[in-house]
């Protein structure tokens, strides 16, 4: 009788412990962000003040469980639009890290080598020149306040070999039409790069442009990753669209990440606050290339590896979780763990007080905690139309903020830091 009593007690304790464990596993994700309302208010305030036309934000854990999501829409500008995890966005430079992972996958397969000359794949670049001042100074060294000294520039031969690695870390010498050197920006604008009918025509147009520095000089942000995509195409004989589909999205089961639109996709307008009033952007206002932007036409066989992809929050979160999982998603390995480590290792901008640059993945430094915008060790990126992401490898979650606007008002530029900071203040308060 006594033995039966104790067995009953032990069984009850065991069942109770399972219940507690079950409740814990069910509430961990739910309680990850304790005060969701405060985060909602932050995002809503940017829309209500006319600083953002639309915002969709999401946090996902390493297994894909949604920890937080919220959407806010300016009904004066978008009266009937619903925004959620399946809404498509132009992600611009958030394309870059995807192209980089494709290139690194080719490196793992022995198809590419980071130390190979770019001319091995694009011989049209054999005679690229470098723009310099009359005194022979490369234009990437021109101080922003002295850009008039750069014009008219002169051309000299390169004094170094451009490698695939230079494309990965923005040291190759390519740039956008935003250098503030008017003779260089206006020349690039005349090339209308997004209107090239295919990769060959894009290569031909780029071959006519001078570099802003000798390859390998320093980090200078530009169309380097776009050229990396062209190298990947030449190395494989496949389009970048095919490479993304065959190597990444289809094997890993990622939906919502692609080149080109289709009839079932409705893209949001682009908005601007260039003249302090939020409105639809005027033609040519997004001038990173000059007057033209990617058209996302599925029949346009031009795949800009640095700027040209479309994504939903669902799809991009899956890609980020692959990075967080050190190269795997849904049980399928895309990249080796060591390759992922190389992506977020220090490569450029090593003397920055704010962190350092991996392969187009900014890794935050201690100043992030000092400013209460987050903390050190976050992997951060974003896009031209005010999209943003970060990966927290310590707490095993990814975060995405989607919008579609450019030319932010000064207050609008505080959105990402303020939202991210509010999340980490909750963590710090709770000792997490």
C-alpha positions as CSV (number, residue, x, y, z in Angstrom):
1,X,0.0,0.0,0.0
2,X,2.8,2.4,1.0
3,X,4.8,1.4,-2.1
4,X,1.7,2.1,-4.3
5,X,1.2,5.5,-2.6
6,X,4.8,6.6,-3.3
7,X,4.6,5.4,-6.9
8,X,1.5,7.5,-7.3
9,X,3.3,10.6,-5.8
10,X,6.3,10.0,-8.1
11,X,4.1,9.7,-11.1
12,X,2.2,12.9,-10.2
13,X,5.5,14.8,-9.8
14,X,6.7,13.4,-13.2
15,X,3.5,14.5,-14.9
16,X,3.6,17.9,-13.3
17,X,7.2,18.4,-14.4
18,X,6.3,17.5,-18.0
19,X,3.4,20.0,-17.8
20,X,5.8,22.7,-16.5
21,X,8.3,22.0,-19.3
22,X,5.5,22.0,-21.9
23,X,4.2,25.3,-20.6
24,X,7.7,26.7,-20.6
25,X,8.3,25.7,-24.2
26,X,5.0,27.2,-25.3
27,X,5.5,30.5,-23.6
28,X,9.2,31.1,-24.3
29,X,8.6,32.6,-27.7
30,X,5.4,34.4,-26.5
31,X,7.3,36.1,-23.7
32,X,10.5,36.8,-25.6
33,X,9.3,40.4,-26.0
34,X,7.5,41.2,-22.8
35,X,6.2,44.7,-23.8
36,X,5.1,44.5,-27.4
37,X,2.9,47.5,-27.0
38,X,5.8,49.9,-26.5
39,X,7.5,48.6,-29.7
40,X,4.2,49.0,-31.6
41,X,3.9,52.6,-30.4
42,X,7.4,53.4,-31.7
43,X,6.7,52.0,-35.2
44,X,3.2,53.6,-35.3
45,X,4.7,57.0,-34.4
46,X,6.9,57.0,-37.5
47,X,3.9,56.4,-39.7
48,X,1.6,58.8,-37.8
49,X,4.2,61.6,-38.1
50,X,4.5,61.1,-41.8
51,X,8.1,59.8,-41.6
52,X,7.3,56.3,-43.1
53,X,4.5,55.3,-45.5
54,X,4.4,51.8,-44.3
55,X,6.3,49.6,-41.8
56,X,6.4,45.9,-41.3
57,X,8.6,44.5,-38.5
58,X,9.3,41.0,-37.4
59,X,11.5,39.0,-35.1
60,X,12.0,35.3,-35.6
61,X,13.9,32.7,-33.5
62,X,16.4,30.3,-35.0
63,X,13.6,27.7,-35.6
64,X,11.3,30.2,-37.5
65,X,8.9,30.9,-34.7
66,X,7.6,34.5,-34.8
67,X,8.6,36.3,-31.6
68,X,7.1,39.7,-32.6
69,X,5.5,41.2,-35.6
70,X,3.7,44.5,-36.3
71,X,2.5,46.5,-39.3
72,X,1.6,50.1,-39.6
73,X,0.2,51.8,-42.8
74,X,-0.4,55.4,-43.6
75,X,-4.0,55.3,-44.8
76,X,-3.8,58.7,-46.5
77,X,-1.2,57.3,-48.8
78,X,-2.2,53.7,-49.0
79,X,-5.9,53.5,-48.1
80,X,-6.5,49.9,-49.0
81,X,-3.1,48.2,-48.6
82,X,-2.6,45.4,-46.1
83,X,1.0,44.7,-45.2
84,X,2.2,41.4,-43.7
85,X,4.9,38.7,-43.9
86,X,3.9,37.9,-47.5
87,X,4.1,41.5,-48.8
88,X,6.8,41.9,-51.5
89,X,9.4,44.6,-51.1
90,X,12.3,45.9,-53.2
91,X,15.2,45.2,-51.0
92,X,18.1,46.8,-52.9
93,X,21.4,46.3,-51.0
94,X,19.9,43.5,-48.9
95,X,20.5,41.6,-52.2
96,X,24.3,41.9,-51.6
97,X,24.7,39.4,-48.9
98,X,22.7,36.9,-50.9
99,X,25.0,37.3,-53.9
100,X,28.0,37.0,-51.6
101,X,26.7,33.7,-50.2
102,X,26.1,32.4,-53.8
103,X,29.7,33.3,-54.7
104,X,31.0,31.6,-51.5
105,X,29.0,28.5,-52.4
106,X,30.9,28.5,-55.7
107,X,34.1,28.8,-53.8
108,X,33.3,25.8,-51.7
109,X,32.6,23.9,-54.9
110,X,35.9,24.9,-56.4
111,X,34.3,26.9,-59.2
112,X,35.5,30.2,-57.9
113,X,38.6,31.4,-56.0
114,X,38.7,34.6,-54.1
115,X,42.3,35.3,-55.2
116,X,41.6,34.9,-58.9
117,X,41.7,38.0,-61.1
118,X,38.3,39.3,-62.1
119,X,39.6,39.4,-65.7
120,X,39.7,35.6,-65.7
121,X,35.9,35.8,-66.0
122,X,35.4,39.3,-67.4
123,X,38.2,39.9,-69.9
124,X,36.4,43.1,-71.0
125,X,37.8,44.7,-67.8
126,X,41.4,44.2,-69.0
127,X,41.8,47.8,-69.8
128,X,39.9,49.5,-67.0
129,X,41.4,52.9,-66.0
130,X,41.4,54.8,-62.7
131,X,40.2,58.3,-62.3
132,X,42.7,60.7,-60.6
133,X,43.1,64.4,-60.0
134,X,45.6,66.5,-62.0
135,X,48.0,65.9,-59.1
136,X,47.5,62.1,-59.5
137,X,45.4,61.6,-56.4
138,X,42.8,58.8,-56.6
139,X,39.2,60.1,-56.3
140,X,38.3,57.9,-53.4
141,X,40.7,60.0,-51.3
142,X,39.0,63.3,-52.2
143,X,37.5,64.9,-49.1
144,X,33.8,65.5,-49.5
145,X,34.3,69.3,-49.1
146,X,36.9,69.4,-51.8
147,X,35.2,67.5,-54.6
148,X,35.6,70.4,-57.1
149,X,39.3,69.6,-57.1
150,X,38.5,66.3,-58.7
151,X,37.1,67.7,-61.9
152,X,38.1,67.3,-64.6
153,X,39.7,64.1,-63.7
154,X,42.5,62.3,-65.6
155,X,42.8,58.6,-66.4
156,X,45.7,56.3,-65.5
157,X,46.3,52.5,-65.7
158,X,45.6,50.4,-62.7
159,X,48.6,49.6,-60.5
160,X,47.1,46.4,-59.1
161,X,45.1,43.3,-60.1
162,X,41.4,43.3,-59.2
163,X,40.5,40.0,-57.6
164,X,37.2,38.3,-56.7
165,X,38.0,39.1,-53.0
166,X,38.0,42.8,-53.8
167,X,34.5,42.5,-55.1
168,X,33.4,40.8,-51.9
169,X,34.7,43.5,-49.6
170,X,34.1,46.7,-51.8
171,X,37.8,47.3,-52.6
172,X,37.5,46.8,-56.3
173,X,36.9,50.5,-57.2
174,X,33.3,50.4,-58.4
175,X,30.9,53.0,-57.1
176,X,27.4,54.5,-57.3
177,X,26.4,57.9,-58.7
178,X,26.5,59.3,-55.2
179,X,30.2,60.1,-54.8
180,X,29.5,63.9,-54.7
181,X,32.1,64.2,-57.5
182,X,29.9,65.7,-60.1
183,X,32.0,64.8,-63.2
184,X,32.1,61.2,-62.0
185,X,28.5,60.9,-60.9
186,X,27.1,62.5,-64.1
187,X,29.3,60.2,-66.3
188,X,28.0,57.1,-64.5
189,X,24.4,58.4,-64.8
190,X,24.7,58.6,-68.6
191,X,25.4,54.8,-68.6
192,X,21.9,54.0,-67.3
193,X,23.1,50.7,-65.8
194,X,19.7,49.3,-64.8
195,X,18.5,49.7,-68.4
196,X,21.1,47.4,-69.9
197,X,19.2,44.6,-71.7
198,X,21.4,41.8,-70.3
199,X,24.6,41.0,-68.4
200,X,26.8,41.4,-71.5
201,X,25.5,44.9,-72.1
202,X,26.0,45.8,-68.4
203,X,29.6,44.6,-68.6
204,X,30.2,46.7,-71.7
205,X,28.9,49.8,-70.0
206,X,30.9,49.2,-66.9
207,X,34.0,48.7,-69.0
208,X,33.7,52.2,-70.3
209,X,33.7,53.7,-66.8
210,X,36.8,54.6,-64.8
211,X,37.4,53.1,-61.3
212,X,37.4,55.5,-58.4
213,X,40.6,53.9,-57.0
214,X,43.2,51.3,-57.7
215,X,41.8,47.8,-56.8
216,X,42.6,46.8,-53.2
217,X,43.1,50.4,-52.0
218,X,40.3,50.5,-49.4
219,X,36.6,49.9,-48.8
220,X,34.5,52.1,-51.1
221,X,30.9,51.2,-51.3
222,X,29.4,50.7,-54.7
223,X,28.4,48.2,-57.5
224,X,31.2,45.8,-56.5
225,X,28.7,43.1,-55.5
226,X,26.8,43.6,-58.8
227,X,30.1,42.8,-60.6
228,X,30.5,39.8,-58.3
229,X,27.2,38.5,-59.6
230,X,28.4,38.9,-63.2
231,X,31.5,36.9,-62.2
232,X,29.3,34.1,-60.8
233,X,27.4,34.1,-64.0
234,X,30.5,33.8,-66.2
235,X,32.0,31.2,-64.0
236,X,29.0,28.9,-64.2
237,X,27.4,29.8,-67.5
238,X,24.1,30.4,-65.6
239,X,22.2,33.5,-64.8
240,X,22.3,34.8,-61.2
241,X,18.5,34.2,-61.1
242,X,19.2,30.5,-61.9
243,X,22.0,30.3,-59.3
244,X,19.8,31.7,-56.6
245,X,17.0,29.3,-57.4
246,X,19.1,26.2,-57.9
247,X,21.6,26.6,-55.1
248,X,19.7,28.5,-52.4
249,X,15.9,29.0,-52.5
250,X,14.7,25.7,-54.0
251,X,17.0,23.3,-52.0
252,X,16.3,25.1,-48.8
253,X,12.6,25.6,-49.4
254,X,12.8,29.4,-49.2
255,X,9.7,31.2,-50.7
256,X,9.6,34.9,-51.0
257,X,13.1,35.7,-52.3
258,X,13.7,36.2,-56.1
259,X,14.6,38.2,-59.1
260,X,11.8,39.6,-61.2
261,X,8.1,40.2,-60.4
262,X,5.2,38.2,-61.7
263,X,1.4,38.9,-62.2
264,X,0.6,37.8,-58.6
265,X,3.0,40.3,-57.1
266,X,1.8,43.8,-56.4
267,X,4.7,46.1,-55.5
268,X,4.2,49.1,-53.3
269,X,5.0,52.5,-54.7
270,X,8.3,54.2,-53.8
271,X,7.9,57.1,-51.4
272,X,10.1,60.1,-50.7
273,X,10.4,62.9,-48.2
274,X,13.0,64.8,-50.1
275,X,11.1,68.1,-49.8
276,X,10.1,67.3,-46.1
277,X,6.6,66.1,-47.1
278,X,6.0,62.3,-47.5
279,X,4.7,61.6,-51.0
280,X,5.2,59.2,-53.9
281,X,8.7,59.6,-55.3
282,X,9.1,61.4,-58.6
283,X,10.6,59.7,-61.6
284,X,14.4,59.9,-61.3
285,X,14.4,60.8,-57.7
286,X,16.0,57.6,-56.6
287,X,19.3,58.5,-58.3
288,X,21.8,56.0,-56.9
289,X,22.4,54.8,-60.5
290,X,21.4,58.1,-62.1
291,X,17.9,58.6,-63.6
292,X,16.9,54.9,-63.8
293,X,16.2,52.1,-61.3
294,X,15.7,48.3,-61.7
295,X,12.3,47.6,-63.4
296,X,11.8,44.1,-62.0
297,X,10.3,42.9,-65.3
298,X,10.6,39.1,-65.3
299,X,11.4,39.3,-69.1
300,X,14.3,41.6,-68.5
301,X,17.3,39.3,-68.3
302,X,19.4,41.6,-66.1
303,X,20.0,40.4,-62.5
304,X,21.7,43.1,-60.4
305,X,23.5,41.2,-57.6
306,X,23.9,44.2,-55.5
307,X,20.5,45.8,-55.8
308,X,17.9,43.8,-57.9
309,X,16.1,41.3,-55.7
310,X,12.5,41.3,-54.3
311,X,11.7,39.7,-51.0
312,X,8.9,39.1,-48.5
313,X,9.7,39.3,-44.8
314,X,8.9,35.5,-44.7
315,X,11.5,34.8,-47.3
316,X,14.2,37.1,-46.1
317,X,13.8,35.9,-42.5
318,X,14.4,32.3,-43.8
319,X,17.6,33.5,-45.5
320,X,18.8,35.2,-42.3
321,X,18.0,32.1,-40.2
322,X,20.3,30.1,-42.6
323,X,23.1,32.5,-41.6
324,X,22.2,32.2,-37.9
325,X,22.1,28.4,-38.2
326,X,25.7,28.7,-39.6
327,X,24.8,27.6,-43.1
328,X,21.8,25.3,-42.7
329,X,18.0,25.7,-43.0
330,X,15.3,23.1,-42.8
331,X,17.9,20.4,-42.3
332,X,19.7,21.3,-45.6
333,X,23.3,22.6,-45.5
334,X,23.9,25.5,-47.9
335,X,27.3,26.7,-46.7
336,X,29.9,25.3,-44.3
337,X,30.1,26.7,-40.8
338,X,33.6,28.0,-41.5
339,X,32.3,29.9,-44.5
340,X,29.6,31.6,-42.4
341,X,32.3,32.6,-39.9
342,X,34.3,34.2,-42.7
343,X,31.2,36.3,-43.6
344,X,31.0,38.0,-40.2
345,X,34.8,38.1,-39.6
346,X,36.6,41.4,-39.8
347,X,37.5,42.4,-43.3
348,X,37.3,46.2,-43.7
349,X,36.7,49.4,-41.8
350,X,38.6,47.9,-38.9
351,X,39.4,51.2,-37.3
352,X,35.7,52.3,-37.0
353,X,34.6,53.1,-33.5
354,X,31.2,51.5,-34.4
355,X,32.3,48.0,-35.3
356,X,33.7,46.5,-38.5
357,X,32.6,45.3,-41.9
358,X,32.5,41.6,-42.8
359,X,31.5,40.6,-46.3
360,X,28.9,43.4,-46.6
361,X,27.6,42.5,-43.1
362,X,28.2,45.2,-40.5
363,X,29.1,43.8,-37.1
364,X,28.3,46.2,-34.3
365,X,30.8,47.3,-31.7
366,X,30.6,48.4,-28.1
367,X,29.3,51.9,-29.0
368,X,26.0,50.2,-29.8
369,X,25.5,49.5,-26.1
370,X,26.8,52.9,-25.1
371,X,24.2,54.6,-27.2
372,X,21.6,52.2,-26.1
373,X,20.8,51.2,-29.7
374,X,21.7,47.5,-29.2
375,X,24.9,45.8,-28.4
376,X,28.1,44.5,-29.8
377,X,28.2,41.5,-32.1
378,X,25.0,42.1,-34.1
379,X,25.1,41.4,-37.8
380,X,23.4,44.3,-39.5
381,X,22.4,45.4,-43.0
382,X,19.8,47.3,-45.0
383,X,18.5,48.6,-48.3
384,X,18.1,51.8,-50.3
385,X,14.3,52.0,-49.7
386,X,14.6,52.0,-45.9
387,X,14.7,48.3,-45.3
388,X,16.7,47.0,-42.4
389,X,17.8,43.7,-40.7
390,X,19.9,42.4,-38.0
391,X,20.9,39.0,-36.6
392,X,21.6,38.4,-32.9
393,X,23.8,35.3,-32.7
394,X,23.9,35.5,-28.9
395,X,20.1,35.3,-28.4
396,X,19.5,33.3,-31.6
397,X,17.0,35.5,-33.4
398,X,16.7,37.6,-36.6
399,X,14.9,40.9,-37.1
400,X,13.6,42.6,-40.2
401,X,12.0,46.1,-40.7
402,X,10.5,46.6,-44.1
403,X,9.4,49.9,-45.8
404,X,9.5,51.5,-49.2
405,X,10.9,55.0,-49.2
406,X,14.0,57.0,-49.8
407,X,15.1,60.5,-48.9
408,X,14.1,60.2,-45.2
409,X,13.6,63.2,-43.0
410,X,16.2,63.6,-40.2
411,X,13.9,62.2,-37.6
412,X,13.0,59.3,-39.8
413,X,16.6,58.2,-39.8
414,X,16.3,57.4,-36.1
415,X,13.7,54.6,-36.6
416,X,15.9,51.5,-36.7
417,X,18.2,52.5,-33.8
418,X,15.2,53.6,-31.7
419,X,13.2,50.3,-32.3
420,X,16.3,48.1,-31.9
421,X,17.3,50.0,-28.7
422,X,13.9,49.5,-27.2
423,X,14.1,45.8,-27.7
424,X,17.5,45.6,-26.0
425,X,16.5,47.8,-23.1
426,X,13.9,45.2,-22.3
427,X,16.6,42.5,-22.4
428,X,18.9,44.5,-20.2
429,X,16.2,45.3,-17.7
430,X,15.4,41.6,-17.3
431,X,19.1,40.6,-17.2
432,X,18.9,38.8,-20.5
